[in-house]
């Protein structure tokens, strides 16, 4: 019996350090928005890579599938940190707007 971890969804361990520390709410909202965008991009990239054969450096197999999942995860975080597709920016503005409404 072989167990494989092939999920490409970022776990809480991949969340920015600002999510776990006691920083100001603005920084936490930005980090949450960026993390959400990274998760969205991860799902999108996973679908894009699904059709690409895994014949290459690792000659396919379970190890290459795991490596590909980690690579996609890093791509997702990198894209989100660089501005991504603009999703994090919109989510952040929505979070700020909701916070302002709740304090009024």
DADA-V843208 format. One line per field, one symbol per residue. ss: DSSP state (h for helix, s for strand, l for the rest). phi: phi as a letter, one per 20 degrees, with the letter a starting at -180 (. if undefined). burial: 1 if it has 16 or more other C-alpha atoms within 10 Angstrom, else 0. A space follows every 50 residues. Layout:
BEGIN
ss->???
phi->???
burial->???
END
This chain:
BEGIN
ss->lllllllllllhhhllhhhlllllhhhhhhhhhhhhhhhhhhhhhhhhhh llllllllllhhhhhhhhhhhhhhhhhhhhhlllllhhhhhhhhhhhhhh hhhl
phi->.ddcddfdffegfefggffeeedfgffffffffffffffffgfffgffeg eefedagelmnfffffffffffffgffffffeoldnfffffgffffffff ffee
burial->00000001110000100110000000011111111111111110110000 00010000000101110111011111101100010011101100110000 0000
END
